[in-house]
Amino acid sequence: MANPAKVAMLYAVQGMGDRCHPTQTVKKGHHRGEPYVDFSVNLPRRSLQEFGRWVNRYMHLAKILTPDTLAKNHRQNALTLASRYKD
């Protein structure tokens, strides 16, 4: 069964509007003056971890919106990374 995965990315990510997956949709817009892309794709549960790793390539430009478990994991990883750089 496919799970919807959605991520908001600043549009600075090159190729973000390119078609990479047959179920993907891309919506471009602006939020708080910043260009962004809402990237959605339906994936089997077994592929969500791999999708999360792909998003991590753009960690500082991305916010995972769904599924909730992947979004929480991404947030926790970002907090852990930030804590390593605190003085």
N, C-alpha and C positions, 0 to 999 in steps of 0.2 A: 504494500500500500504506500502511495506517495505522500510525503509530508511537505507542506509548503515551507520554504525557507525564504526569508526576506531580509535584505540588508540595505541600509541607507549609506551611501558613500559620497564624499565630496567629489565633485566632477573632475578634480585634478588627476584622478586615476585614468591613465591612458587606456584606451580600448574598452572602457567599461560599457559602452553602448554596442559593442560588437556582439554578434550572436555566437554564443559558445555552447549552448545547451538547447535541445529541441523544445523544452517546456518553459524556457525563460521569458520573462517580460521585463522591459526596462521603461521606467518613467522618469523623464528629466524635469527638473524644476529648480526653484530657489527657496531657501529657508534662511532667514536672518541675513539676507544679502549674499549668501554663499550658494553657488551652483551645486546641485547634488543629483544623484541618480538613485532611484529606488529600484533595486535589482531583485526580482523574485524568480524562484525556480522550484519546481516540484521534484522532490528527490525521495528515493526509498530511505527508510530509517538507517540502513547500513551505510549510506553515503553522507549522512549529516556531519560526522566527525571529519571526513575529508573536506567537506565544504567549509567547516570551521577553520581548518588549516589553511585553506585557500584565502579566506577572509583575513586571517592573521598576517598575510603578506602585506596587507594594507591597514594594519592595526590603527595607526594614527588618523586614518581617513574614514574608518568604517564604524558603523554601529549596527549590530545584528538586532533585528526587530522580532523575528519569529524563526523557529519555534522558541518558546520561553526557556526551555532547558539549555539550548545552545546560546541564547542571549546571556543567561546568567553565567554560564561557563566562560564566555568571552569577557564579560565584565570582571569576573573574579581573576582571570588571567591578567587583565590589564592592571588591576589593583595590585596584584602580586608583583608584577614587573615594576610598577611605579615605586613600590615600597623598597625594592632593591636599590633604587637610586637616591633614596633619602639620605641626607647627611646625619 
